[in-house]
Amino acid sequence: MSTVRSFLCLVFYLACFADGKDPVRLAVTKEVVNQYAFEGKELTIVYSLYNFHPTHAARDVELFDSFSDAEFIRIHGSQSMRWSFIPAASNVTHAIVVVPRFTGTHNFTSATVTYNAGEDSKSTLLYTSAPGVIHILPLKTYNTRFASHTLDWIGFGFIVTPCLLIPYMLWYSSASKYM
C-alpha cells in the first residue's frame, strides 16, 4: 500500500511541478456576454487567455479580432491587444463593447492570437473559440420585452378607475343612509 501511495505522489509531483521540455500552451476563449443582442444596444465580447504551463510564461502575446465599421460601432476596448508576458499558471481577460448597427444574424468568427512559447522559440499562432451565429434583434423587440410600460399602466389605471369607483360610490351612498 505504501509503494502505491509513493508512486501516486511521484506521478502527481511530475505532472504538476516537473520542469519538462513541454512548450507553453495557451487556451483562448471568445464569448458574447449578453444573453440577447439588440440593434442599437451595447454588446460585450470577452476574451480570456489561460496559460496552462506550471513554470514558464508566454511571451509577446498578441490578440487580434476584426469588426466591420459598417456593422458595428466600437464603444469601449480595442480590437487588438498586446501583453509582454502572461505568467505561468495564470490568466488575463480583455473585453470590447460594440453596438450593432443592423438586425439579422451575424457570424462571430475566431480571433487570432500569436505568442512565443519561450525565449528561443518561434511565434505560435492559434485561434480563439468562435461564439458562432448570434441573432441581432430589432430595437422594437427590446422595447416590447424590457421597457417599463409606465404609460400603459397609467392608461390602464384611468380605464379601471371608473369601473371600481362608481360601484363603490353607489354602495357607500346606500350604506350611509342606514347607518
Secondary structure, DSSP 8 states (H G I E B T S, - for coil): -HHHHHHHHHHHHHHHH---S----EEEEEEE--SSEETTS-EEEEEEEEE--SS--EEEEEEE----TTTEEEEES-SEEEEEEE-TTEEEEEEEEEEE-S-EEEEE---EEEEESSSSS-EEEEE----EEEEEE-HHHHHHHHS--HHHHHHHHHHHHHHHHHHHHHHHHHHHH--
